[in-house]
Amino acid sequence: MIDVQINLKLTIKQLDQLGDLSTAMGNVSKSNLIRIAITEYIIKYKDLLD
């Protein structure tokens, strides 16, 4: 597996909401929440990637 780093800009509101979600999910890291969200979108829309 090759790791690639990307720069991601969030609004203050998005960052705050991500922090709230992190806390609600048992302190899952914000970066892991973003990875989970991306993975779910890829799975949901995989037919568009074919």
C-alpha positions as CSV (number, residue, x, y, z in Angstrom):
1,M,0.0,0.0,0.0
2,I,1.3,3.5,-0.9
3,D,0.3,6.3,1.4
4,V,-0.3,9.7,-0.2
5,Q,-0.9,12.9,1.7
6,I,-3.3,15.5,0.4
7,N,-4.0,19.0,1.8
8,L,-7.6,19.4,2.7
9,K,-9.3,22.7,3.6
10,L,-12.3,22.7,5.8
11,T,-14.5,25.6,7.0
12,I,-14.4,26.3,10.8
13,K,-18.0,24.9,11.0
14,Q,-16.9,21.7,9.2
15,L,-13.9,21.3,11.5
16,D,-16.1,21.9,14.6
17,Q,-18.6,19.3,13.3
18,L,-15.9,16.9,12.6
19,G,-14.6,17.3,16.2
20,D,-18.1,16.8,17.5
21,L,-18.5,13.6,15.4
22,S,-15.1,12.4,16.6
23,T,-16.2,12.8,20.2
24,A,-19.6,11.2,19.6
25,M,-17.9,8.2,18.0
26,G,-15.5,7.5,20.9
27,N,-12.7,9.9,19.9
28,V,-12.1,8.4,16.5
29,S,-9.4,10.7,14.9
30,K,-10.5,13.3,12.5
31,S,-8.2,11.9,9.8
32,N,-9.8,8.4,10.2
33,L,-13.3,9.9,10.0
34,I,-12.3,11.5,6.7
35,R,-10.8,8.2,5.5
36,I,-14.0,6.4,6.5
37,A,-16.2,9.0,4.7
38,I,-14.1,8.7,1.5
39,T,-14.3,4.9,1.6
40,E,-18.0,4.9,2.0
41,Y,-18.5,7.3,-1.0
42,I,-16.2,5.1,-3.1
43,I,-18.3,2.0,-2.2
44,K,-21.6,3.8,-2.7
45,Y,-20.6,5.2,-6.1
46,K,-18.3,2.5,-7.3
47,D,-20.4,2.1,-10.5
48,L,-19.3,5.6,-11.5
49,L,-15.7,4.5,-11.3
50,D,-16.0,1.5,-13.6
